[in-house]
Amino acid sequence: LLIKPDLAEAWYNRAYVQKQLREFNRAREDYNQYIRLRPGDPLGYLGKGNLYAENMNWTSALDQYRAALANDPSLAIGYFNLGIYYAIMNDRNEACTHFQKANQMGFTDAESKM
């Protein structure tokens, strides 16, 4: 990153590693850098949403999942993640709606959640 700071994939990969190491603030900063470099790519928002969810910051996770879907409405895993969010919030109807959408889009893991 010192040599090529505009290499978005490196920021994304480092954010993922930082998350695995439980260095959440560093991971968030790296996801932010990825998003700055690739604002239309939903993967940065999904990664950041998962980071927030892992820390039980549900409101921020929801915002990131919605941002991911705003950038790519055909992203089945985005609907799956929203389904998980709503299941955790005990909103069964909304959870099932999102799991069904993910399943219809080919994300078969969603079928077991409905």
C-alpha positions in Angstrom: 0.0 0.0 0.0 3.0 2.3 0.5 4.0 1.7 -3.1 0.5 1.7 -4.7 -2.0 3.4 -2.3 -4.7 3.4 -5.0 -4.9 -0.4 -5.3 -8.4 -0.9 -4.0 -8.1 -4.7 -3.7 -5.2 -4.4 -1.3 -7.3 -2.2 1.0 -10.2 -4.6 0.9 -7.9 -7.6 1.6 -6.2 -5.8 4.4 -9.6 -4.8 5.9 -10.6 -8.5 5.9 -7.4 -9.6 7.6 -7.7 -6.8 10.2 -11.3 -8.0 10.9 -10.1 -11.5 11.4 -7.4 -10.2 13.8 -10.2 -8.3 15.6 -8.6 -5.0 14.8 -12.0 -3.5 14.1 -11.0 0.2 13.9 -8.2 -0.6 11.4 -10.6 -2.8 9.4 -13.2 0.0 9.3 -10.6 2.5 8.1 -9.4 0.1 5.4 -13.0 -0.6 4.2 -13.5 3.2 4.2 -10.4 3.6 1.9 -11.7 0.8 -0.4 -15.1 2.6 -0.6 -13.4 5.9 -1.4 -11.5 4.2 -4.2 -14.5 2.2 -5.5 -17.7 4.0 -4.3 -19.9 2.0 -6.6 -18.7 -1.4 -5.6 -21.0 -3.1 -3.1 -18.3 -5.4 -1.6 -16.8 -2.6 0.5 -20.3 -1.9 2.0 -21.0 -5.6 2.6 -17.6 -6.0 4.3 -18.1 -3.0 6.5 -21.7 -4.1 7.3 -20.4 -7.5 8.4 -17.8 -5.8 10.5 -20.5 -3.7 12.2 -22.7 -6.8 12.6 -19.9 -8.7 14.3 -19.7 -5.9 16.8 -23.5 -5.9 17.3 -23.7 -2.3 15.9 -26.9 -3.2 14.1 -28.0 0.2 12.9 -24.6 0.8 11.1 -24.7 -2.8 9.7 -28.2 -2.1 8.3 -27.0 1.2 6.7 -24.1 -0.6 5.0 -26.2 -3.5 3.7 -28.6 -1.0 2.3 -25.8 0.9 0.7 -24.5 -2.3 -0.9 -27.9 -3.0 -2.4 -28.3 0.6 -3.6 -25.1 0.0 -5.6 -26.1 -3.4 -6.8 -29.8 -4.4 -6.4 -29.0 -7.8 -7.9 -26.7 -8.8 -5.0 -28.4 -11.8 -3.4 -26.1 -11.9 -0.4 -27.1 -8.3 0.4 -30.7 -9.5 0.8 -29.6 -12.5 2.8 -27.7 -10.2 5.2 -30.7 -8.0 5.6 -32.7 -11.1 6.4 -30.3 -12.0 9.1 -30.5 -8.5 10.5 -34.3 -8.5 10.6 -34.2 -12.0 12.2 -32.0 -10.7 14.9 -34.3 -7.8 15.4 -37.2 -10.3 15.7 -39.0 -9.0 12.6 -39.9 -12.4 11.2 -42.0 -11.0 8.3 -39.3 -8.7 7.1 -36.6 -11.4 7.6 -38.6 -13.9 5.5 -39.1 -11.3 2.7 -35.4 -10.8 2.4 -34.5 -14.5 2.7 -37.1 -15.2 -0.1 -35.6 -12.5 -2.3 -32.1 -13.9 -1.8 -33.4 -17.4 -2.5 -35.1 -16.3 -5.7 -31.9 -14.8 -6.8 -30.1 -18.1 -6.4 -28.6 -17.7 -2.9 -29.6 -21.2 -1.7 -28.4 -20.7 1.9 -31.4 -18.5 2.3 -33.9 -21.3 1.9 -33.0 -22.9 5.2 -33.7 -19.5 7.0 -37.3 -19.1 5.7 
